[in-house]
Amino acid sequence: MLEVCGIDSYYGKAHILYDLSFGIAAGEVVALLGRNGAGKTTTLKSIMQLVRPKNGTVRFAGKDITALAPHKVAKLGLGYVPEERRIFTDLTIDENLEVGRQPQRDGVPHWSRAVLFELFPNLLERRDNRGKALSGGEQQMLTIARTLMGNPSLLLLDEPSEGIAPVIVEQMAQTILRIKAEGLTVLLSEQNLHFAKLVADRVIIVESGSKRFDGTIDELESNPDIKQAYLSV
């Protein structure tokens, strides 16, 4: 479903991603792991074309999207949940969800308000509250729900467990597993290995903008030297 082929990405003159390549099959949940500053967020932004790779290509559902504007990438069915959340703080939960609405797509789950409120019962209880009245965890839930209103076929999640209470982290893990069960493909960036182990089929480790490991959770667990080199604090 997604092919990242030899991309080099920059912020100005700063070279961030180096010849990065990986693929994701339909229905997979893949965790992009690495320390802070490893290049995880830049990878997601490069896929979404918020950062345009200088070299290499990104293919989504068989289409080269490297030269497309981000809003056109979104219309193709690629949903992006940024780490900063970026909800509309002066709009209610219902209004935020309406902003994200896109038509239903063939072959992918259809996310109605009713389904999303079942997935995120906290949001149902507070649907008339404005975004600025929500906790950090509730804002994260709302950002994911708003993105799902676009009926994506692949979801990019940037640090979904960052800055939220442990009990909400567990809820978030169950939410991602439910999303996977519906047939949605997910690529998430994470520093929290425990969280990644709860949800991911496979992990990709990035360090200094280059891929260092690509394998299953079991394969990672059997390589303590990899964990020590690239994931320990």
PEQUIUR-V324468 format. One record per backbone hydrogen bond with DSSP energy under -1.0 kcal/mol. CO is the residue of the C=O (numbers start at 1). NH is the residue of the N-H. Records with the same first field share a line. If there is no record, write none. Layout:
# PEQUIUR-V324468
CO: NH ; NH
This chain:
# PEQUIUR-V324468
1: 61
2: 24
3: 59
4: 22
5: 57
7: 20
8: 54 ; 55
9: 16 ; 17
11: 14
14: 11
20: 7
22: 4
24: 2
25: 28
28: 186
29: 201 ; 202
30: 188
31: 204
32: 190
33: 206
35: 38
38: 209
39: 43
40: 44
41: 45
42: 46
43: 47
44: 48
45: 50 ; 51
55: 8
57: 5
58: 65
59: 3
60: 63
63: 60
65: 68
69: 73
70: 74
71: 75
73: 78
74: 77
77: 153 ; 154
79: 156
81: 158
82: 85
84: 86
88: 91
89: 132
91: 131
92: 96
93: 97
94: 98
95: 99
98: 101
105: 108
112: 116
113: 117
114: 118
115: 119
116: 120
120: 123 ; 124
121: 125
124: 127
126: 129
127: 94
129: 93
130: 133
131: 134
135: 139
136: 140
137: 141
138: 142
139: 143
140: 144
141: 145
142: 146
143: 147
144: 148
145: 149
147: 150
148: 151
149: 102
153: 185
154: 79
155: 187
156: 81
157: 189
159: 162
161: 164
165: 169
166: 170
167: 171
168: 172
169: 173
170: 174
171: 175
172: 176
173: 177
174: 178
175: 179
176: 180
177: 181
178: 182
179: 184
180: 183
185: 155
186: 30
187: 157
188: 32
189: 159
191: 193
192: 196
193: 197
194: 198
195: 199
196: 200
202: 31
203: 215
204: 33
205: 212 ; 213
207: 210
209: 18
210: 207
213: 205
215: 203
216: 220
217: 221
218: 222
220: 223
223: 227
224: 228
225: 229
226: 230
227: 231 ; 232
